[in-house]
């Protein structure tokens, strides 16, 4: 229920358009790229796509590419065999294998190394991979949702993103506008969060003064 599109606060024309687009995207099985600044809701909306899709009863796995050291990220994504490297005391199932039949959400995909981009490209094309240190090909039917706060076209031009990888993840794209570009959402969203906090803290607060709402609306909302 939390991921229902009907529950998302979307009072601006821009956000209503985003929600309508994501509802259509959720009906497909294609790769989705979500762009937008940090804090615009990319991670939450990836959940809305999954839980409104035909894969809703299968796993939904989130991975933030910036939170995992580069040396461990390949193992995190694809798993590893026992003895593959120092400290690999047992075989580990990777996230793509865990998500078989479901959805993988890769946040900050622009941070992936060129080597990992190539390996992920194979997963997207063939739905198969090998664990680190292994030679058995593993097949996993996964739908990918990727997100970034970077301009990937600039990274392609700068050689940080493979061109073939970019086109493979840029199948269905939606851009999430920051709050300063959808100010009609600010007051309803503030009241929604206040109501949520009041229920959690068992407080009774009626709302915000007009002066506070004006401060909210004039703020640039970075991050």
Secondary structure, 3 states (H helix, E strand, C coil): CCCCHHHCCCCCHHHHHHHHHHHHHHCCCCCEEEEECCCCCHHHHHHHHHHCCCCCCCCEEEEECCCCCHHHHHHHHHEECCCCCCCCCCCEECHHHHCCCCEEEEECHHHCCHHHHHHHHHHHHHCEEECECCCCEEECCCEEEEEECCCHHHHHHCCCCCHHHHHHHCCEEEEECCHHHCCHHHHHHHHHHHHHHHHHHCCCCCCCCHHHHHHHHHCCCCC
